[in-house]
Amino acid sequence: MADYTTVSAMKTYLHITGSAHDSLLADLVTRASRLIDDHCGRWFVPRAETRSFDAVGPHISGRLLLLDADLLSVTSVVNGDGTTISASDYLLRPLNWPPYFGIALKQSSGVRWTYTGDPEGAIHITGSWGYSETVPEVITQATMRLAAWLYRQRDTGGEGTQVEVTDRGVAIAPPRLPLDVTQMLAPYIRLRIR
């Protein structure tokens, strides 16, 4: 996974010159980026992959297949019986803009979600997955703020909480993110479908 800011940007943000803390900052940028992914339930850069879905279950409502991650574009949709579904036979939801949360089979297509053999992992969607093609500026700012907060935790023990520092100098943060970071991230939290 890609990080949402750089060591260079962090050094500017923290007014650090020299390279003594570069390794620590790189680790903290990665940690902050993954904490943001976990908090929001999504990632903010595209990645090409094939994701598999069960052919039966609560994530299928009639012709609509609800996806477990943000979808930016589709390369192929393979139904559970092994047939490739033509792009003219489905619509991405919501209409008109990504990220998409579902794939709806058109009524006129005559196609249904189905499977041969076992339904588990029978449907395969290949495409570009993620929230956006480029990292939103708010996410970059939240990453810098969170990485800076983690960086400061190594010296202070952190806002009245105990912070463990590993032998590599990486601070393992307390379970709560700073309030300003959670406020920045609030509009980006993905609704989870169970």
Secondary structure, DSSP 8 states (H G I E B T S, - for coil): ---SS-HHHHHHHHT--SSTTHHHHHHHHHHHHHHHHHHHTS-SS-EEEEEEE-SSSTTEETTEEEEEEEEEEEEEEE-BTS-EE-GGGEEEESTTSSSEEEEEE-GGG-----BSS--TT-EEEEEEESS-SS--HHHHHHHHHHHHHHHHHHHH-STTS--EE-TTS-EE--SS--HHHHHHHGGG------
